[in-house]
Amino acid sequence: MQLPKGTHCETLKNFRHLMNALVANDRRHAALEPANIFAAVAAAGVFYALFAWFPYASGYGAQRVHVFKFMAFVWQTPEWEHCWLVPLAVAGLIFYRRKALAALPVEGCWSGLPALLVTFFVYWVGYLADNIYAGYAALIAFLASTVLWLLGWRWLKTLLFPIGFLIFMLPLPFMDNFLAFPLRIFMSSVSVAFLNMVGLACIQSGTAIVSAPDFVAGLASGQRFAVDVADPCSGIRSLFALMMVSALYGYIAMDRPWKKWVVFLSSIPLAVAGNFARIIMLTLGTVILGSETAIGTMESPSVFHMTAGFLVFGVALGGMLAVGWLLRRLSPKSSSPL
């Protein structure tokens, strides 16, 4: 019996599709093989030993502690308390990409092993130097290298942002001294220039904003009002938190890499703008309501002072959403945001 024309080719094509589907299914389930399960468990054990058990560095203390213990200690300070949210955000990102991850084949790559060796070298050098920041680098590199080794390049590419986002959970206390004081000086200068421009005479004294002397009224400088831009008002706390939020927002809401970068980089001027609005609000509050009502004390800030703190995030988050809206209007959205 003669087959209809084209039937043989169609049968071969269907057979190829079936074999490709079977191979892809085998690759997706390769992670369930005993060898891969053992490797994953071993990697988890090594990760725990290196970063959650072994006394690695002293940080800024007198005794060596493991990396996670140092991180948790610094997370208790106001400047870095947002770091607690990062692991939850990463878990949410992985859940958000769960369908894409489920469709990926498991193709472990041996290139992950040399990367792990480099990671162990960085970890060892950091231990010898008693440098906690080398431990940070080793932590991120260990996760990326392990994903590459056990799951392959496609998994690493898909998980690259969640792994990179973990950088925001790494506290950098040295940045407090490196950035806080220059930010205080800058915010004081900008605020004094603005207040003089709108007619409120004042001068800058270090990081403080004080009223200008009024010889007619017999008032010395600072006698009418004085506002010090202290460390909490430097903007460093809001800067790091807003950089974290903008990175997350850009990744989820923007469809092109350049848009994501624009949203992320805009967090820096937006954080400054939000902190500027806060300082102006506190200064005007001091003039109108008095220092006790508008500011309070360092140990017990007033309600007005606490409310002004939320203004930073209101201005910055509103600005971030406005930037996102503008980017969507300027450039049409592609089929997939990720």
N, C-alpha and C positions, 0 to 999 in steps of 0.2 A: 504494500500500500504506500502510495506517495504522499508525503506530508505536504500541507499547504505551504506556499512560498513564504519564507520569512519565519516559519515556526521554529526552525533549528536555531537561528540567531537569537530569537526571542527567548528560547529555553536557556541558552548559554548566558544571556544577560540576566535572567532571573536567578540562575544558579550563582552568578558572581555576586549579585545583591545579597543573596542568602548567606554566602560565605563571608562577605564583608560584615554583615550584621552579626554573625556568630563570633567573628574575631573581635569586633568592637565590644560585644557583650562579655567576652572572656577578659578583655583588657579592663573593662569597668569593674569586674569582679575579682581582678587579680589581687586586690588589697586584702581579700579574705583568705588568701593562701597562708598556711602556717608560717612560712618563712617571713612573709611580709608582716604578719601580725607580731611575730617575735621581734623583728627589727623595729617596729613602731613602739612596742613596749620597752625595748632596750633604750631607744632614743628618749622616750619619756623619762625613764629612770636616770639617764645621764643628765638630762635637762634639770631634773629636780635636784640631783646631787650638786651640780655646778652652781646653780643660781638660788636654790632655796634651802641648802643645807651647809655647804662648805664655807667656812669663814674666809671671805675673799679679801676684803679691804676695810680699813678703818674709816674711810671717808673723811669726815671732819671730827671724828671722835678719837678715843684713845685705844679702842679695842676693835679688832677685825670682826666684821659681821658679814653674813651672806648678802647677796645683791638685793634680794627682795625685802629683807629686813631693813636695809638702809633706805630703800625706796619708800616703804611704808612709814618710816619715821619722818621723812621729809614731807610726805603727803599730808601730814597733820598741820603743816604750816599754811596760813591763808594763801600764800602765793602759789602753792602747788596742790591745793586740795581738789582742783578739777581733775587731777590725774586719776582719781578713783573711778571716774566715769569711762576711762579709755578702754579697759577690758570689756566692759559691758557694750560699748559701742562696737568693738571689734567682733564680739559675738553676734551682735545685730547685723553687721555687715556680711558675715559669713552666712547667716540665715537668709539674708536678702538675696545672696547669690547662690542659694542652695540648688536651684534647678540647673543653673549653668554648671555648677560643680558636679552634680549627679550625672551629667551627660559627658563628662570628661573621662577619657580612658586613663587607667593607671599605668604609666610607663616610666617606672623608676629610671633615673639617670645616674650613671656612675660618676658623672662630673660633680655630683654632690659630695662625694668623699674627699676629693682634694679641697673643696670649699670648707668642709668640716675640719680638715687638718689645719687650714689657715685660721679658722675660728679658734681652735684649741691653742694655737700659737699666740694669738692676740690675748686670749684669756690668761695664758701663762705669763706673758710679759706684763699684763696689768697686775697680776698677783705679785710678781717680783717688785714692781714699782709701787705697790700699794695704791693703785689708781682705780677708783670705782668706775670711772667713765670708760675705761677699757672693758670692764665687765658689761657695761651697757651695750657697747658695740658688739661684743661677743654674743650677748643674748639675742639681739636682732639677727645677727649673721647665722647663729645656730638654727633658729627657726627657719630662715630662708633656705639654708643648705639642707636641712632635713626634709623639707618639702620637695626640693629638687631631687634628692637622693631616693626618697621613697615613692614619690608620686609623679615626678617628671616636670618638664618645662612648661607644659600647658597649665598645670596646677599652680606652678610658681607665678606664671604671668597673671592668672586670675586672682591669686591671693596676694599679689605684690602690694596693692594699696592697703589691705587690712594689716599685713605685716609691717609695712612702713608706718602706718598710723600708730603703731605701738610706740613710736618715738615720742609721742606726746605724753606717755605715761612715765617717761624718764625724767625725774627732776634734776635741774641744773642749778644748784644753789649759788654757784659762783657768778651766775648771771645777775643775781640780786645786786651785787656790788659793781659789776661791770656795766649794767644798764640803768639801775635805779637812780643813782645820783645824777647822771647826765640827763635822764628823762625829767627829773625834778627841776633842774635848772632850765631846761627847754620849756617845760610847761609853765613855769613862772614867767619867763620872758615873753612868751606868746600871750599869756593872760594879761600881763601888765600893759603890753602894747594895745590889746583890744580894749581894755578898760579905759585907758587914756583916750583912745580914739572915740569912745562913746561918751566921754565927758566926765568920767569918774577918775579924778586925779590920784595917781598912786605911783609908787616907786618899787623897785625890786631890791631886796636886801638878802643876798644869798638865795635861798629857796623860798623866801617869804615874800608875800605881797602885802605892803603896808601903805596906808594912806599918806599922801604927800603932806608936807607941813603947810599949815594955813596961818600965815603971820597976822592976817587981819583978825582972825578969830582967836589967835593966841594958842593954836594947837600945834604940837610937835608932830613929827612924822610917826605914824603908827598909832597916834592917840585916838583917831576916829575909828579905825578898824585895822586889823592885822590878821592875815591868814597864812599859815605856813603850809607849803606843799610838802607834807611828810612822806615817808616811804610808802604807806598805803595809797597815797594820792599820786604816786609817780606814774601809774598806769601799767606797770610791769605785770601785775596780776591779770588785768583785763586783756593785755596784749597776748599772753600765751594762751589764755582760755579762748579768745576770739580767733586766734590762728587755728586752734583745734576745731572749733565749730565751723569756720569757713572752709577748711579742708574737707570736712565731712559733707557740708552742704554742696560744695563744688563737685565732689565725686558723685553724689546722688542726683543732683538737679541739672548739671551741665552735661552736654552731649559731646563736647570736643575738648581735647587736652588744653588748648590755649585759653578756653573759657574757664576751665578749672583753675588754671594758674592765675588768671586775672582776678577771680573771686578770692583765691587764697592770698595773693599779695595785697589785695585791697584791704585786708583785715588790719594791716599795720597803720595806714593813715586813718582808718575808721576807728581804731582803738584810741589813737591820739585825739581824734575829734570828739569821741565820747568822753574822754577824760577832761578835755578842755571845757566841754559843756558842764561837767560836774564842778570844776573849780570855779567857773563863773557863777554857777548857782550858789555855791557856798560863800563866795565873796559878797554877792548881792544879799544873800540871807544874813550875813554878818552885819552888813550896813543897815539893813531894815529891822532885823529881829534882835541883833546883839549876838556876841560870840557864844554865850552860854546856850542859847536856844538853837542857833544855827549849827554849831560845831560840837559843843560839849567838851568832854575831856578825852585824852588818849585811852584811858581805861574804860570810860563810859560815853561813847559817842551819842549825840542826840538823835532823836527820831528824824529830824530834818537831815542830819548828816547821813544817816543810814539810807534814807530815801534817795538822796542825791547819788549814792553809790549805784542804785539800780538805773539811774539815768545813763551811765556809761554804756551798759549793755543795751538799753533801749535805743540809743542813738546808733550804736555800732551795728546791732542786728538789723535795725531798720535800714541802715545804709547798705548792708550786705544784701538784703532782699531787693533793694532798689537796683544795685549793680547787677544782680541776677536777672531781674526783669528787663533791664536795658540790654543786656547781652542777648536775651532771647528775642528781643525786638529787632536788634541789629542784624542777627544772623539766624536763618531758619534752622529748625531743629532736625537732626538726622533721625534715622529710624530707631536707634538705641542709644540711651544716655550713657551706657557703660561700654 
